Amino acid sequence: MGGYRSAVRMAGDAPRGAAAQAVTTAIADWRACQAGVLVVAVDGHGTAGKSTLAAEVARVTAAAVVHTDDFFLRPPARAGSQPPRPRSLRQYYDWRRIRAEALEPLRAGRSATFRCFDWGRGAGLGGVATVRPSDVILLEGVFSACPALSDLVDWSVFVDTPDHERLRRLRAQVAPDDWDADWLAVQQSYFDQTRPAASFDLVVSGTRPGPAGGAS
């Protein structure tokens, strides 16, 4: 979707990267076309650079950030001779809680308070997070632009990073014992069949010149 360039003032300095500049410019355009709270999904494969981009955009725009990783679901361990395998990212992300505990209150101008997936234990819920309301909400993470949330998301950004770079980052961050081939497979299916890059409002690169850093 398009829009026109607005004179909306950003909250910080100019963004440092081309992708962040493109997103902040788009947000200014989108806000000029729409009153009220603006929710932008920042989606892409794991380690594409979504969280890094969202943090930079939030620094400039004073946007509030919600991470889908906080609503992760660890599918139950498979057992038996023919164990069922997860077939959809809906089995990995608690989209109902994203709606009820994060997006709905933030869209209404209220703070959102929720418990986060306990990544230290690798299961269950851990600490409590509170996200304060803002005119711009960035829903960052894999599955953020899914159809189940589309009525609460106004615009979508796809962070496009080459496979070899994403896998390099992933191998640097994930121990072999924690490698989840099922998650990678259903993630690929999601982007191939449900939300291909062409279906997003804006596509930006998840790579930048200079040394590559960890990204998610």
Kinemage of the C-alpha trace (Angstrom):
@kinemage 1
@onewidth
@group {chain A} dominant
@subgroup {mainchain}
@vectorlist {calphas} color= white
{ca met a 1} P 0.000 0.000 0.000
{ca gly a 2} L 1.132 3.501 -0.662
{ca gly a 3} L 0.607 6.872 0.899
{ca tyr a 4} L 2.051 10.348 0.774
{ca arg a 5} L 5.099 11.780 2.502
{ca ser a 6} L 4.107 13.467 5.742
{ca ala a 7} L 5.820 15.945 7.984
{ca val a 8} L 5.413 13.723 11.024
{ca arg a 9} L 8.310 14.445 13.340
{ca met a 10} L 10.277 11.468 14.573
{ca ala a 11} L 11.315 11.183 18.201
{ca gly a 12} L 15.076 10.664 17.804
{ca asp a 13} L 17.981 11.104 15.450
{ca ala a 14} L 18.017 9.941 11.839
{ca pro a 15} L 18.084 6.132 11.473
{ca arg a 16} L 21.510 4.673 10.835
{ca gly a 17} L 20.666 1.978 8.274
{ca ala a 18} L 18.946 1.953 4.898
{ca ala a 19} L 16.318 -0.533 6.088
{ca ala a 20} L 15.500 1.522 9.182
{ca gln a 21} L 15.318 4.663 7.035
{ca ala a 22} L 12.895 2.950 4.657
{ca val a 23} L 10.661 1.779 7.507
{ca thr a 24} L 10.640 5.127 9.342
{ca thr a 25} L 9.789 6.899 6.092
{ca ala a 26} L 6.986 4.418 5.432
{ca ile a 27} L 5.657 4.888 8.967
{ca ala a 28} L 5.509 8.634 8.411
{ca asp a 29} L 3.556 8.035 5.196
{ca trp a 30} L 1.228 5.525 6.825
{ca arg a 31} L 0.529 7.775 9.802
{ca ala a 32} L -0.384 10.578 7.427
{ca cys a 33} L -3.021 8.329 5.881
{ca gln a 34} L -4.465 6.952 9.092
{ca ala a 35} L -5.652 8.345 12.405
{ca gly a 36} L -5.162 6.606 15.714
{ca val a 37} L -2.733 3.887 16.728
{ca leu a 38} L -0.687 2.350 13.911
{ca val a 39} L 0.363 -1.312 14.219
{ca val a 40} L 3.171 -2.492 11.939
{ca ala a 41} L 4.230 -6.141 11.709
{ca val a 42} L 7.966 -6.720 11.133
{ca asp a 43} L 8.135 -10.304 9.912
{ca gly a 44} L 10.751 -12.525 8.305
{ca his a 45} L 12.682 -15.736 8.780
{ca gly a 46} L 14.520 -16.399 12.017
{ca thr a 47} L 17.782 -14.391 12.279
{ca ala a 48} L 16.786 -12.206 9.319
{ca gly a 49} L 17.449 -9.079 11.388
{ca lys a 50} L 13.930 -8.227 12.540
{ca ser a 51} L 14.681 -7.406 16.169
{ca thr a 52} L 17.693 -5.278 15.229
{ca leu a 53} L 15.589 -3.351 12.725
{ca ala a 54} L 12.673 -2.929 15.139
{ca ala a 55} L 14.978 -1.601 17.863
{ca glu a 56} L 16.447 0.973 15.479
{ca val a 57} L 13.034 2.069 14.213
{ca ala a 58} L 11.726 2.313 17.786
{ca arg a 59} L 14.720 4.461 18.756
{ca val a 60} L 13.803 6.935 16.024
{ca thr a 61} L 10.015 6.855 16.184
{ca ala a 62} L 9.395 6.179 19.902
{ca ala a 63} L 7.337 3.167 18.821
{ca ala a 64} L 6.408 0.483 21.332
{ca val a 65} L 7.728 -2.988 20.484
{ca val a 66} L 6.069 -6.364 21.043
{ca his a 67} L 8.065 -9.533 20.283
{ca thr a 68} L 6.346 -12.678 19.062
{ca asp a 69} L 9.170 -14.630 20.743
{ca asp a 70} L 7.609 -13.663 24.080
{ca phe a 71} L 4.547 -15.675 23.022
{ca phe a 72} L 6.429 -18.741 21.808
{ca leu a 73} L 4.939 -22.167 22.435
{ca arg a 74} L 7.199 -25.190 22.751
{ca pro a 75} L 5.283 -28.046 21.077
{ca pro a 76} L 5.054 -31.129 23.317
{ca ala a 77} L 7.776 -33.724 22.858
{ca arg a 78} L 6.907 -36.354 20.285
{ca ala a 79} L 6.575 -39.949 21.414
{ca gly a 80} L 5.525 -43.242 19.872
{ca ser a 81} L 6.370 -44.966 16.625
{ca gln a 82} L 4.661 -42.380 14.418
{ca pro a 83} L 4.934 -39.076 16.284
{ca pro a 84} L 2.909 -36.137 14.930
{ca arg a 85} L 4.950 -33.267 13.623
{ca pro a 86} L 3.982 -29.600 13.892
{ca arg a 87} L 2.381 -28.515 10.611
{ca ser a 88} L 1.936 -24.797 11.181
{ca leu a 89} L 3.544 -21.869 12.965
{ca arg a 90} L 0.241 -21.559 14.822
{ca gln a 91} L 1.546 -24.459 16.906
{ca tyr a 92} L 4.612 -22.432 17.863
{ca tyr a 93} L 3.159 -19.004 18.658
{ca asp a 94} L 0.271 -18.221 20.992
{ca trp a 95} L -1.513 -15.835 18.655
{ca arg a 96} L -4.554 -15.724 20.932
{ca arg a 97} L -2.456 -14.217 23.727
{ca ile a 98} L -0.765 -11.847 21.288
{ca arg a 99} L -4.216 -10.572 20.378
{ca ala a 100} L -5.783 -10.423 23.833
{ca glu a 101} L -2.805 -9.439 25.992
{ca ala a 102} L -0.753 -7.247 23.648
{ca leu a 103} L -2.403 -5.883 20.521
{ca glu a 104} L -5.929 -5.266 21.781
{ca pro a 105} L -4.932 -3.202 24.834
{ca leu a 106} L -2.231 -1.296 22.937
{ca arg a 107} L -4.628 -0.454 20.111
{ca ala a 108} L -6.989 0.877 22.772
{ca gly a 109} L -4.253 3.119 24.175
{ca arg a 110} L -3.626 1.016 27.284
{ca ser a 111} L -0.461 -0.612 28.567
{ca ala a 112} L -0.073 -4.309 27.776
{ca thr a 113} L 1.134 -6.644 30.529
{ca phe a 114} L 1.834 -10.315 29.863
{ca arg a 115} L 4.056 -13.201 30.878
{ca cys a 116} L 6.821 -14.196 28.482
{ca phe a 117} L 8.003 -17.574 27.279
{ca asp a 118} L 10.812 -18.783 29.542
{ca trp a 119} L 13.704 -19.169 27.129
{ca gly a 120} L 16.056 -20.055 29.997
{ca arg a 121} L 14.076 -23.216 30.799
{ca gly a 122} L 12.936 -23.699 27.222
{ca ala a 123} L 9.343 -24.213 28.338
{ca gly a 124} L 6.470 -22.501 30.095
{ca leu a 125} L 6.103 -18.878 31.086
{ca gly a 126} L 8.643 -16.798 32.939
{ca gly a 127} L 8.801 -13.132 33.806
{ca val a 128} L 6.220 -10.414 33.244
{ca ala a 129} L 6.670 -7.743 30.582
{ca thr a 130} L 4.835 -4.442 30.312
{ca val a 131} L 4.683 -2.484 27.052
{ca arg a 132} L 3.542 1.102 27.334
{ca pro a 133} L 1.136 2.508 24.736
{ca ser a 134} L 2.374 4.543 21.788
{ca asp a 135} L 1.002 5.953 18.561
{ca val a 136} L 3.086 3.324 16.718
{ca ile a 137} L 3.283 -0.338 17.718
{ca leu a 138} L 5.877 -2.616 16.137
{ca leu a 139} L 4.907 -6.281 16.336
{ca glu a 140} L 8.279 -7.868 15.674
{ca gly a 141} L 9.064 -11.498 15.000
{ca val a 142} L 8.290 -14.581 12.987
{ca phe a 143} L 4.519 -14.956 12.453
{ca ser a 144} L 3.784 -11.286 13.221
{ca ala a 145} L 2.052 -10.790 9.854
{ca cys a 146} L -0.013 -13.967 10.090
{ca pro a 147} L -3.675 -13.979 8.979
{ca ala a 148} L -4.844 -14.644 12.556
{ca leu a 149} L -3.653 -11.148 13.534
{ca ser a 150} L -4.403 -9.314 10.296
{ca asp a 151} L -7.425 -7.411 11.627
{ca leu a 152} L -5.219 -5.860 14.314
{ca val a 153} L -2.218 -5.122 12.076
{ca asp a 154} L -2.330 -2.148 9.703
{ca trp a 155} L 0.861 -2.565 7.664
{ca ser a 156} L 3.498 -5.234 7.190
{ca val a 157} L 7.265 -5.235 6.616
{ca phe a 158} L 9.242 -8.242 5.404
{ca val a 159} L 12.930 -8.394 6.339
{ca asp a 160} L 14.650 -10.159 3.456
{ca thr a 161} L 18.007 -11.792 4.207
{ca pro a 162} L 19.763 -14.418 2.053
{ca asp a 163} L 19.517 -18.004 3.244
{ca his a 164} L 23.267 -18.431 3.699
{ca glu a 165} L 23.510 -15.365 5.951
{ca arg a 166} L 20.515 -16.356 8.063
{ca leu a 167} L 21.891 -19.869 8.551
{ca arg a 168} L 25.312 -18.471 9.458
{ca arg a 169} L 23.708 -16.319 12.143
{ca leu a 170} L 21.540 -19.199 13.344
{ca arg a 171} L 24.454 -21.579 13.709
{ca ala a 172} L 26.306 -18.930 15.709
{ca gln a 173} L 23.385 -18.551 18.127
{ca val a 174} L 21.837 -22.020 18.441
{ca ala a 175} L 23.616 -25.047 19.902
{ca pro a 176} L 23.307 -28.259 17.856
{ca asp a 177} L 21.196 -29.887 20.593
{ca asp a 178} L 18.666 -27.035 20.357
{ca trp a 179} L 18.335 -27.161 16.579
{ca asp a 180} L 14.648 -27.486 15.659
{ca ala a 181} L 14.293 -28.774 12.115
{ca asp a 182} L 10.502 -28.882 12.429
{ca trp a 183} L 10.357 -25.170 13.236
{ca leu a 184} L 12.545 -24.356 10.248
{ca ala a 185} L 10.326 -26.452 7.991
{ca val a 186} L 7.006 -24.922 9.052
{ca gln a 187} L 8.557 -21.461 8.971
{ca gln a 188} L 9.594 -22.015 5.363
{ca ser a 189} L 6.100 -23.213 4.521
{ca tyr a 190} L 4.605 -20.100 6.112
{ca phe a 191} L 6.692 -17.793 3.929
{ca asp a 192} L 6.268 -19.910 0.816
{ca gln a 193} L 2.511 -20.419 1.030
{ca thr a 194} L 0.898 -18.034 3.520
{ca arg a 195} L 2.996 -14.856 3.553
{ca pro a 196} L 5.388 -14.693 0.590
{ca ala a 197} L 7.489 -11.548 0.360
{ca ala a 198} L 5.278 -10.147 -2.410
{ca ser a 199} L 2.304 -10.062 -0.018
{ca phe a 200} L 3.947 -7.485 2.291
{ca asp a 201} L 3.517 -3.720 2.104
{ca leu a 202} L 7.268 -3.115 2.322
{ca val a 203} L 10.322 -5.342 1.812
{ca val a 204} L 13.698 -4.291 3.249
{ca ser a 205} L 17.097 -5.934 3.410
{ca gly a 206} L 18.269 -7.574 6.615
{ca thr a 207} L 21.940 -7.199 5.744
{ca arg a 208} L 24.097 -4.126 6.033
{ca pro a 209} L 27.660 -3.228 5.082
{ca gly a 210} L 30.373 -4.038 7.576
{ca pro a 211} L 30.783 -6.873 10.085
{ca ala a 212} L 27.697 -9.052 10.401
{ca gly a 213} L 26.152 -9.139 13.824
{ca gly a 214} L 23.692 -11.425 15.479
{ca ala a 215} L 20.125 -10.781 14.491
{ca ser a 216} L 16.740 -12.332 14.928
